[in-house]
Amino acid sequence: MEVTFFEAARNCACKVAEVIKFDQKNPFEAKVVTSYLFGMLTMLGSDMDADGSEIQASLVAALVHNFYFSELEASKLSSHAIHCTEKAKHPTQFTVIGRGLESYVDYYQKGDYKEIQKDVSSIFDIVRECQQENIQQAR
């Protein structure tokens, strides 16, 4: 029996939720994880010929069922991730989505799930460092 996109997306989200540790109350971290997962689910959807609405629905479901965000929070985070596909307006989050796309191929498909946490942690570190530099330059 062939696995549907939604089953594959649920499996992907479960594995990612097992390995990614972050502060869900921190809006920055929540947006990074959402964008990263959106990238992963987009690549999965591409492999399985899913359309954009299926990818978005799977992202919202993952945020609610695997990461325990409220439906409202999940909807807002999902919408934000989709808006971040415009590189000119959201270059940082666009890059995070790209890292999620790459992670699907480089780590998820190979079963290197622990590498996903390392990748997300490195994104947190890089973005925080850039934010600190921007604050210091503004002074």
Backbone as a chain_set.jsonl record, in Angstrom:
{"seq": "MEVTFFEAARNCACKVAEVIKFDQKNPFEAKVVTSYLFGMLTMLGSDMDADGSEIQASLVAALVHNFYFSELEASKLSSHAIHCTEKAKHPTQFTVIGRGLESYVDYYQKGDYKEIQKDVSSIFDIVRECQQENIQQAR", "coords": {"N": [[0.839, -1.178, 0.0], [0.556, 2.173, -0.854], [2.058, 5.026, 0.624], [0.431, 7.958, 1.679], [0.743, 11.515, 0.999], [0.058, 12.974, 3.312], [0.393, 11.105, 5.358], [3.143, 10.619, 5.118], [4.071, 13.206, 5.646], [3.214, 13.516, 8.284], [4.795, 11.547, 9.521], [7.335, 12.626, 9.031], [7.16, 15.072, 10.457], [6.834, 14.042, 13.04], [9.335, 12.812, 13.52], [11.016, 15.052, 13.326], [10.027, 16.625, 15.42], [10.791, 15.053, 17.553], [13.543, 15.447, 17.671], [14.184, 18.203, 17.524], [14.831, 20.752, 19.715], [13.537, 23.508, 21.324], [12.53, 26.77, 22.496], [9.278, 27.175, 22.764], [7.825, 29.385, 23.495], [9.298, 31.477, 22.709], [9.176, 33.763, 20.246], [10.957, 34.166, 18.064], [12.428, 31.714, 17.9], [10.298, 29.95, 17.45], [9.406, 30.811, 14.932], [11.657, 30.282, 13.367], [11.855, 27.454, 13.559], [9.395, 26.748, 12.451], [9.654, 27.758, 9.811], [11.806, 26.227, 8.934], [10.759, 23.594, 9.124], [8.696, 23.936, 7.307], [10.186, 24.172, 4.958], [11.24, 21.566, 4.835], [8.868, 20.032, 4.589], [7.933, 21.075, 2.207], [9.813, 20.125, 0.376], [9.36, 17.387, 0.66], [6.711, 17.366, -0.219], [7.145, 18.111, -2.866], [8.49, 15.865, -3.817], [6.401, 14.071, -3.671], [4.392, 15.057, -5.252], [2.547, 16.841, -4.053], [0.237, 19.534, -3.507], [0.329, 23.122, -2.862], [-1.622, 23.784, -0.909], [-1.958, 21.382, 0.432], [0.566, 21.054, 1.544], [0.662, 23.279, 3.255], [-1.485, 22.639, 4.96], [-0.47, 20.321, 6.132], [1.675, 21.393, 7.505], [0.416, 23.09, 9.393], [-1.017, 21.131, 10.816], [1.141, 19.658, 11.851], [2.342, 21.567, 13.519], [0.37, 21.874, 15.437], [-0.207, 19.216, 16.392], [2.29, 17.972, 16.807], [4.065, 19.841, 17.827], [2.604, 21.208, 19.592], [1.364, 23.758, 19.473], [-1.252, 26.183, 19.681], [-4.217, 26.104, 17.623], [-4.673, 28.605, 16.501], [-2.146, 29.875, 16.851], [-0.59, 28.135, 15.299], [-1.707, 28.524, 12.783], [-1.061, 31.232, 12.336], [1.769, 31.098, 12.414], [2.231, 29.392, 10.26], [1.196, 30.923, 8.114], [2.992, 33.054, 8.246], [5.39, 31.735, 7.54], [4.837, 31.072, 4.885], [4.636, 33.615, 3.732], [7.262, 34.29, 3.908], [8.502, 33.208, 1.759], [9.141, 35.024, -0.086], [11.976, 36.225, -1.033], [13.15, 38.818, -1.19], [11.742, 40.334, 0.662], [11.914, 38.93, 3.046], [14.664, 37.945, 3.758], [16.212, 36.464, 5.654], [14.476, 34.507, 6.841], [13.73, 33.272, 4.491], [16.102, 32.059, 3.799], [16.267, 30.237, 5.916], [14.103, 28.572, 5.299], [15.162, 27.474, 2.99], [17.297, 26.05, 4.131], [15.828, 24.101, 5.443], [14.74, 22.761, 3.232], [17.095, 21.658, 2.158], [17.875, 20.109, 4.336], [15.959, 18.11, 4.399], [16.746, 16.468, 2.292], [19.506, 16.035, 2.858], [19.604, 15.071, 5.514], [17.104, 14.013, 6.611], [16.06, 12.107, 4.717], [18.131, 10.329, 4.767], [18.077, 9.387, 7.289], [19.49, 10.636, 9.3], [18.688, 11.983, 11.78], [19.511, 13.359, 14.098], [21.243, 15.24, 13.149], [19.591, 17.188, 12.224], [18.792, 18.64, 14.486], [21.278, 19.77, 15.171], [21.664, 21.387, 12.935], [19.493, 23.206, 13.11], [20.116, 24.4, 15.574], [22.496, 25.665, 14.868], [21.5, 27.565, 13.119], [19.967, 29.143, 14.877], [22.098, 30.191, 16.411], [23.619, 31.626, 14.473], [21.778, 33.56, 13.528], [21.193, 34.933, 15.894], [23.724, 35.988, 16.464], [24.047, 37.707, 14.275], [21.962, 39.48, 14.812], [22.897, 40.653, 17.185], [25.183, 41.93, 16.211], [23.974, 43.803, 14.522], [22.61, 45.357, 16.386], [24.758, 46.433, 17.819], [25.994, 47.893, 15.788], [24.091, 49.797, 15.326], [24.305, 51.47, 17.442]], "CA": [[0.0, 0.0, 0.0], [1.343, 3.383, -0.993], [1.915, 6.029, 1.68], [-0.062, 9.241, 1.182], [1.552, 12.659, 1.402], [-0.238, 13.361, 4.693], [1.054, 10.122, 6.23], [4.586, 10.889, 5.054], [4.299, 14.481, 6.338], [3.058, 13.25, 9.716], [6.004, 10.828, 9.944], [8.436, 13.6, 9.012], [6.959, 15.991, 11.584], [7.091, 13.299, 14.29], [10.789, 12.67, 13.674], [11.585, 16.375, 13.567], [9.613, 17.026, 16.774], [11.581, 14.269, 18.507], [14.94, 15.881, 17.762], [14.364, 19.644, 17.654], [14.534, 21.331, 21.027], [13.501, 24.965, 21.253], [11.597, 27.426, 23.411], [8.078, 27.499, 21.99], [7.319, 30.698, 23.895], [10.18, 32.45, 22.074], [8.672, 33.943, 18.872], [12.056, 33.988, 17.116], [12.692, 30.289, 17.737], [9.108, 29.33, 16.853], [9.389, 31.148, 13.505], [12.75, 29.561, 12.713], [11.485, 26.042, 13.463], [8.294, 26.652, 11.49], [10.191, 27.956, 8.459], [12.649, 25.067, 8.651], [9.857, 22.477, 8.872], [8.018, 24.252, 6.049], [11.117, 23.781, 3.898], [11.289, 20.1, 4.763], [7.59, 19.534, 4.064], [7.856, 21.491, 0.808], [10.608, 19.173, -0.405], [8.599, 16.139, 0.692], [5.583, 17.575, -1.12], [7.664, 18.098, -4.229], [8.75, 14.454, -4.137], [5.15, 13.306, -3.732], [3.438, 15.815, -6.066], [1.515, 17.502, -3.24], [0.095, 20.941, -3.866], [0.621, 24.072, -1.794], [-2.592, 23.71, 0.193], [-1.663, 20.161, 1.2], [1.78, 21.327, 2.321], [0.287, 24.179, 4.342], [-2.315, 21.89, 5.912], [0.395, 19.412, 6.892], [2.463, 22.225, 8.414], [-0.457, 23.477, 10.51], [-1.265, 19.916, 11.609], [2.374, 19.334, 12.584], [2.542, 22.548, 14.588], [-0.627, 21.609, 16.479], [-0.141, 17.868, 16.962], [3.639, 17.548, 17.176], [4.762, 20.893, 18.563], [1.627, 21.635, 20.61], [0.905, 25.13, 19.374], [-2.703, 26.268, 19.507], [-4.581, 26.2, 16.213], [-4.465, 29.993, 16.084], [-0.696, 30.09, 16.725], [-0.121, 27.344, 14.164], [-2.166, 29.2, 11.573], [-0.246, 32.44, 12.165], [3.138, 30.698, 12.078], [2.19, 28.854, 8.903], [1.049, 32.064, 7.199], [4.262, 33.777, 8.248], [6.365, 30.967, 6.761], [4.491, 31.192, 3.472], [5.016, 34.967, 3.316], [8.731, 34.362, 3.881], [9.031, 32.665, 0.506], [9.569, 36.173, -0.884], [13.341, 36.474, -0.573], [13.452, 40.248, -1.057], [11.082, 40.875, 1.853], [12.267, 38.157, 4.246], [15.851, 37.175, 3.348], [16.682, 35.522, 6.67], [13.547, 33.377, 6.924], [13.83, 32.596, 3.196], [17.284, 31.2, 3.917], [15.915, 29.142, 6.832], [13.29, 27.637, 4.515], [16.124, 26.775, 2.136], [18.012, 25.06, 4.955], [14.889, 22.994, 5.644], [14.713, 22.004, 1.971], [18.343, 20.883, 2.103], [17.872, 19.15, 5.437], [15.13, 16.968, 4.017], [17.567, 15.606, 1.444], [20.789, 15.712, 3.478], [19.499, 14.394, 6.809], [15.881, 13.249, 6.851], [15.985, 10.937, 3.847], [19.207, 9.407, 5.128], [17.865, 8.933, 8.664], [20.409, 11.336, 10.204], [17.779, 12.921, 12.445], [20.215, 14.197, 15.079], [21.859, 16.34, 12.412], [18.572, 18.237, 12.085], [18.919, 19.5, 15.672], [22.521, 20.541, 15.039], [21.449, 22.39, 11.903], [18.618, 24.24, 13.66], [20.888, 25.118, 16.596], [23.446, 26.558, 14.193], [20.713, 28.689, 12.604], [19.704, 30.006, 16.035], [23.344, 30.873, 16.769], [23.991, 32.573, 13.425], [20.832, 34.681, 13.498], [21.406, 35.724, 17.116], [24.977, 36.723, 16.293], [23.769, 38.809, 13.341], [21.124, 40.446, 15.522], [23.776, 41.371, 18.107], [26.009, 42.827, 15.408], [23.114, 44.892, 14.059], [22.35, 46.209, 17.552], [25.993, 47.158, 18.105], [26.238, 48.859, 14.707], [23.085, 50.858, 15.442], [24.668, 52.36, 18.57]], "C": [[0.886, 1.244, 0.0], [1.022, 4.381, 0.124], [1.421, 7.324, 1.052], [0.88, 10.348, 1.629], [1.313, 12.995, 2.874], [0.371, 12.38, 5.694], [2.561, 10.369, 6.274], [4.923, 12.186, 5.796], [4.188, 14.301, 7.849], [4.293, 12.531, 10.26], [7.202, 11.763, 10.022], [8.333, 14.524, 10.22], [7.235, 15.304, 12.918], [8.592, 13.176, 14.546], [11.437, 14.006, 14.012], [11.254, 16.836, 14.987], [10.397, 16.275, 17.843], [12.973, 14.85, 18.719], [15.13, 17.375, 17.975], [13.924, 20.1, 19.036], [14.607, 22.843, 20.894], [12.469, 25.478, 22.241], [10.381, 27.887, 22.614], [7.498, 28.865, 22.336], [8.168, 31.829, 23.304], [9.748, 32.611, 20.613], [9.74, 33.733, 17.8], [12.294, 32.5, 16.85], [11.517, 29.574, 17.078], [9.07, 29.594, 15.343], [10.488, 30.413, 12.751], [12.368, 28.093, 12.517], [10.36, 25.863, 12.446], [8.8, 26.785, 10.063], [11.031, 26.758, 8.024], [11.774, 23.856, 8.296], [9.089, 22.7, 7.576], [8.906, 23.871, 4.87], [11.17, 22.277, 3.72], [10.009, 19.539, 4.14], [7.388, 19.933, 2.606], [8.638, 20.529, -0.074], [9.915, 17.811, -0.452], [7.419, 16.239, -0.276], [5.993, 17.56, -2.574], [7.915, 16.663, -4.693], [7.461, 13.676, -4.376], [4.045, 14.01, -4.524], [2.271, 16.392, -5.264], [1.415, 18.953, -3.673], [0.306, 21.817, -2.631], [-0.339, 23.994, -0.626], [-2.378, 22.467, 1.039], [-0.428, 20.369, 2.081], [1.443, 22.233, 3.504], [-0.548, 23.453, 5.388], [-1.46, 20.957, 6.756], [1.26, 20.185, 7.879], [1.632, 22.625, 9.626], [-0.712, 22.272, 11.411], [-0.044, 19.545, 12.444], [2.585, 20.287, 13.751], [1.575, 22.316, 15.745], [-0.347, 20.273, 17.167], [1.246, 17.432, 17.424], [4.387, 18.565, 18.018], [3.858, 21.595, 19.574], [1.348, 23.135, 20.639], [-0.623, 25.097, 19.286], [-2.99, 26.355, 18.01], [-4.364, 27.611, 15.684], [-2.978, 30.294, 15.887], [-0.156, 29.364, 15.496], [-0.509, 27.998, 12.841], [-1.326, 30.442, 11.293], [1.187, 32.099, 11.758], [3.218, 30.171, 10.655], [2.083, 29.977, 7.879], [2.344, 32.861, 7.103], [5.293, 33.051, 7.387], [6.093, 31.104, 5.262], [4.868, 32.578, 2.945], [6.534, 35.102, 3.184], [9.336, 33.715, 2.648], [9.414, 33.773, -0.463], [10.93, 36.626, -0.351], [13.628, 37.944, -0.319], [12.87, 40.839, 0.226], [11.529, 40.191, 3.143], [13.523, 37.311, 3.975], [16.316, 36.138, 4.378], [15.784, 34.291, 6.727], [13.533, 32.594, 5.611], [15.001, 31.615, 3.225], [17.009, 30.018, 4.831], [15.052, 28.109, 6.107], [14.196, 26.808, 3.609], [16.915, 25.723, 2.891], [17.121, 23.857, 5.245], [14.769, 22.119, 4.404], [15.924, 21.085, 1.885], [18.374, 19.8, 3.164], [17.054, 17.916, 5.109], [15.963, 15.964, 3.229], [18.811, 15.117, 2.201], [20.663, 14.86, 4.741], [18.276, 13.492, 6.927], [15.83, 11.981, 6.008], [17.042, 9.891, 4.189], [19.057, 8.866, 6.552], [18.802, 9.551, 9.679], [19.653, 12.412, 10.984], [18.482, 13.837, 13.439], [20.897, 15.386, 14.404], [20.878, 17.498, 12.225], [18.664, 19.188, 13.273], [20.176, 20.356, 15.593], [22.345, 21.675, 14.032], [20.585, 23.537, 12.434], [19.347, 25.054, 14.73], [21.881, 26.084, 15.961], [22.716, 27.761, 13.599], [20.404, 29.665, 13.731], [20.941, 30.846, 16.358], [23.706, 31.957, 15.752], [23.073, 33.79, 13.437], [20.996, 35.547, 14.736], [22.671, 36.571, 17.008], [24.77, 37.915, 15.359], [22.916, 39.887, 14.009], [21.97, 41.277, 16.481], [24.658, 42.362, 17.355], [25.204, 44.018, 14.925], [22.82, 45.869, 15.194], [23.595, 47.048, 17.851], [26.289, 48.207, 17.034], [25.267, 50.036, 14.798], [23.437, 51.86, 16.534], [25.63, 53.369, 18.137]], "O": [[1.845, 1.339, 0.766], [-0.134, 4.551, 0.512], [1.93, 7.746, 0.013], [1.708, 10.154, 2.519], [2.263, 13.272, 3.606], [0.817, 12.789, 6.766], [3.174, 10.33, 7.34], [5.937, 12.261, 6.491], [4.977, 14.869, 8.605], [4.783, 12.869, 11.337], [7.989, 11.7, 10.967], [9.319, 14.732, 10.928], [7.805, 15.912, 13.824], [9.058, 13.41, 15.661], [12.305, 14.08, 14.882], [12.116, 17.379, 15.678], [10.64, 16.812, 18.925], [13.525, 14.76, 19.815], [16.138, 17.786, 18.55], [12.794, 19.861, 19.461], [15.599, 23.393, 20.416], [11.645, 24.721, 22.754], [10.449, 28.871, 21.877], [6.755, 29.44, 21.541], [7.796, 33.0, 23.391], [9.934, 31.69, 19.817], [9.451, 33.177, 16.74], [12.354, 32.079, 15.695], [11.716, 28.692, 16.242], [8.74, 28.699, 14.566], [10.278, 29.969, 11.622], [12.54, 27.549, 11.425], [10.383, 24.915, 11.661], [8.412, 26.004, 9.195], [10.963, 26.331, 6.871], [12.016, 23.179, 7.297], [8.855, 21.753, 6.825], [8.424, 23.307, 3.888], [11.147, 21.772, 2.598], [10.066, 18.673, 3.266], [6.743, 19.208, 1.849], [8.175, 20.159, -1.153], [9.892, 17.16, -1.496], [7.161, 15.319, -1.052], [5.263, 17.05, -3.424], [7.59, 16.299, -5.823], [7.428, 12.742, -5.177], [2.887, 13.599, -4.467], [1.139, 16.427, -5.746], [2.389, 19.536, -4.149], [0.442, 21.322, -1.512], [0.074, 24.122, 0.526], [-2.598, 22.501, 2.25], [-0.388, 19.913, 3.224], [1.886, 21.985, 4.625], [-0.333, 23.64, 6.586], [-1.693, 20.813, 7.956], [1.549, 19.692, 8.969], [2.093, 22.51, 10.762], [-0.632, 22.384, 12.634], [-0.176, 19.164, 13.607], [2.962, 19.865, 14.844], [1.927, 22.537, 16.903], [-0.261, 20.213, 18.393], [1.366, 16.612, 18.335], [5.24, 18.204, 18.828], [4.302, 22.47, 20.317], [1.122, 23.71, 21.703], [-1.207, 24.098, 18.867], [-2.091, 26.648, 17.222], [-3.921, 27.792, 14.55], [-2.589, 30.892, 14.883], [0.643, 29.92, 14.742], [0.279, 28.018, 11.895], [-0.924, 30.681, 10.155], [1.751, 32.732, 10.865], [4.165, 30.47, 9.929], [2.806, 29.977, 6.882], [2.743, 33.289, 6.02], [5.992, 33.68, 6.592], [7.024, 31.235, 4.468], [5.366, 32.697, 1.825], [7.023, 35.94, 2.426], [10.558, 33.677, 2.507], [9.95, 33.503, -1.538], [11.011, 37.325, 0.659], [14.282, 38.284, 0.667], [13.455, 41.752, 0.809], [11.522, 40.805, 4.21], [13.443, 36.082, 3.967], [16.763, 35.053, 4.005], [16.271, 33.162, 6.668], [13.343, 31.378, 5.621], [14.899, 30.489, 2.738], [17.467, 28.909, 4.557], [15.247, 26.906, 6.281], [14.021, 25.597, 3.477], [17.179, 24.639, 2.37], [17.6, 22.723, 5.288], [14.703, 20.894, 4.501], [15.804, 19.898, 1.582], [18.849, 18.692, 2.912], [17.413, 16.804, 5.496], [15.893, 14.759, 3.471], [19.127, 13.927, 2.183], [21.522, 14.019, 5.009], [18.401, 12.327, 7.305], [15.583, 10.896, 6.535], [16.857, 8.704, 3.924], [19.816, 7.992, 6.971], [18.91, 9.057, 10.802], [19.944, 13.602, 10.861], [18.076, 14.988, 13.602], [21.1, 16.425, 15.032], [21.288, 18.65, 12.085], [18.619, 20.405, 13.097], [20.138, 21.544, 15.915], [22.82, 22.789, 14.252], [20.911, 24.707, 12.229], [19.204, 26.276, 14.778], [22.083, 27.191, 16.459], [23.263, 28.864, 13.578], [20.559, 30.875, 13.567], [20.845, 32.057, 16.552], [24.058, 33.074, 16.129], [23.543, 34.925, 13.363], [20.943, 36.773, 14.64], [22.684, 37.733, 17.412], [25.266, 39.009, 15.629], [23.136, 41.078, 13.788], [21.776, 42.489, 16.578], [24.858, 43.492, 17.802], [25.711, 45.14, 14.921], [22.787, 47.08, 14.977], [23.486, 48.247, 18.109], [26.783, 49.291, 17.347], [25.598, 51.148, 14.386], [22.92, 52.977, 16.544], [26.052, 54.204, 18.938]]}, "num_chains": 1, "name": "protein.A"}
